[in-house]
Amino acid sequence: VDDGRLSIDNNRAERAVKPFVIGRKNWLFSQTANGAHASATLYSIVETAKINGLIPFDYIMVCLDELCKPEPNIDSLLPWNFK
């Protein structure tokens, strides 16, 4: 850990998780194991889109459109490959 570019705290990670922690008590579908899994999956997609500079709603809509195609190009939908 001699790299001066590394942060000495985890504030960025804590800020990213905070909305999920606040909201989890209010989300009705999180009261089952399947609901919690769905919530975590969607949250992961949204936060990964944000980290890659995308607008989450727009990103998800494009992904859903592409995934409805007979042969979707999955690699192009990864947030870091998205254009």
C-alpha positions as CSV (number, residue, x, y, z in Angstrom):
1,V,0.0,0.0,0.0
2,D,2.8,2.4,-0.9
3,D,0.9,3.9,-3.9
4,G,0.1,7.5,-3.1
5,R,-2.8,7.5,-5.6
6,L,-4.9,5.2,-3.4
7,S,-7.4,6.7,-1.0
8,I,-6.8,6.0,2.7
9,D,-10.5,5.7,3.4
10,N,-13.6,4.1,1.9
11,N,-15.8,7.1,1.7
12,R,-16.6,6.6,-2.0
13,A,-17.8,3.1,-1.4
14,E,-19.8,4.2,1.6
15,R,-21.5,7.0,-0.4
16,A,-22.4,4.5,-3.1
17,V,-24.1,2.1,-0.7
18,K,-25.9,4.7,1.4
19,P,-29.1,5.1,-0.8
20,F,-29.5,1.3,-0.7
21,V,-29.1,1.1,3.0
22,I,-31.7,3.9,3.5
23,G,-34.1,2.5,1.1
24,R,-34.0,-1.2,1.9
25,K,-36.5,-0.8,4.8
26,N,-39.0,0.8,2.4
27,W,-38.8,-1.7,-0.5
28,L,-41.6,-4.2,-0.3
29,F,-40.0,-6.7,-2.6
30,S,-37.0,-7.0,-0.3
31,Q,-38.9,-9.1,2.2
32,T,-38.1,-12.4,0.5
33,A,-34.9,-13.9,-0.6
34,N,-35.8,-13.6,-4.3
35,G,-36.8,-10.0,-3.8
36,A,-33.6,-9.2,-2.0
37,H,-31.6,-10.8,-4.8
38,A,-33.6,-8.8,-7.5
39,S,-33.0,-5.6,-5.5
40,A,-29.2,-6.3,-5.2
41,T,-28.9,-7.1,-8.9
42,L,-30.8,-4.0,-10.0
43,Y,-28.8,-1.8,-7.5
44,S,-25.5,-3.3,-8.9
45,I,-26.5,-2.5,-12.5
46,V,-27.5,1.1,-11.6
47,E,-24.4,1.8,-9.6
48,T,-22.1,0.3,-12.3
49,A,-23.8,2.5,-14.9
50,K,-23.2,5.6,-12.8
51,I,-19.6,4.7,-12.2
52,N,-19.1,4.5,-16.0
53,G,-20.7,7.9,-16.6
54,L,-24.1,6.6,-17.9
55,I,-27.6,7.7,-17.1
56,P,-29.0,4.5,-15.4
57,F,-32.6,4.7,-16.7
58,D,-31.4,5.3,-20.3
59,Y,-28.8,2.5,-20.0
60,I,-31.3,0.0,-18.7
61,M,-33.9,0.9,-21.4
62,V,-31.3,0.3,-24.2
63,C,-30.2,-3.0,-22.6
64,L,-33.8,-4.2,-22.4
65,D,-34.4,-3.3,-26.0
66,E,-31.2,-5.1,-27.1
67,L,-31.9,-8.1,-25.0
68,C,-35.3,-8.6,-26.7
69,K,-33.6,-9.1,-30.1
70,P,-33.1,-12.7,-31.3
71,E,-29.3,-12.5,-31.1
72,P,-28.4,-9.6,-28.7
73,N,-24.8,-8.4,-28.6
74,I,-24.2,-8.9,-24.9
75,D,-20.6,-7.5,-24.9
76,S,-21.7,-4.2,-26.3
77,L,-24.1,-3.8,-23.3
78,L,-21.4,-3.9,-20.6
79,P,-21.3,-0.4,-19.1
80,W,-17.6,0.0,-19.9
81,N,-18.2,-0.9,-23.6
82,F,-21.5,1.0,-23.9
83,K,-21.6,3.8,-26.5
